[in-house]
């Protein structure tokens, strides 16, 4: 199943795609795609999508999960990405939180923070948690997965600390709009193997990232288990699992950063594609 949330910001309605890819309204069945409803989404497999009202006209899509409690990210989780940033390979997953204020729709414009000149792109596989999880083993961790989505972990490198001392990753990852999520929430039964997915990001039509999740250092169950040893994961939480090489900061002979008017197309095999335009704040 592929779930979406559509409508004006803050007033999104739940929907799902039918077999033909048409948007159907789910608001007569559930109130939202949110922490409260995600544990029961599997029951909708019996629902005939063609029986749902067809949503007509062009609709804005919001983040594919609403009311997220935690937005986790894993840093330097691809060896070749770590190399392009000049970083050592991590011995354990590097975990940080991206502020929920960064969450935005997959086709919304992204404002460049005032004075910023070092905004960057990062396509990532997003893992959506389906049940309350703590102290889970690697062996059992996949039982906690509800589905997957596309995440663009947009980053401001100077604020992140790579280009300026005494700053922090969370600051560089959390400006408003720096976390497009979606377009679809794809249930895990539709993803045969999350570690064999192509993922990409182009900027102004030129491919910048072209990788595969098979080159992750720490895989999905390892990441879930690791986080759960320290804190509780809740339904609807998203874990962005790291990015492959090709980010602007790693470009040679000099870095390439986003500017006003640039357009990113960020996608993952089977999970859809985002289109985001950088605008002035």
Secondary structure, DSSP 8 states (H G I E B T S, - for coil): -EEEEESSTT--EEEEE-TTS-EEE-TTT-S-SBHHHHTTGGGGGGS-GGGS-B--S---B--SSBS-S-EEEEES-BHHHHHHTT----SS-EEEE--GGGEE-TTS-EEE-TT---EE--EEEEEEE-S-B-S--TTTGGGGEEEEEEEEE-EEHHHHTSSSSS--HHHHH-STT-EEE-S-EEEGGG-S-TTS-EEEEEETTEEEEEEEGGGBSS-HHHHHHHHHTTS-B-TT-EEE----S--GGG-SSS---B-TT-EEEEEETTTEEEEEEEEE-
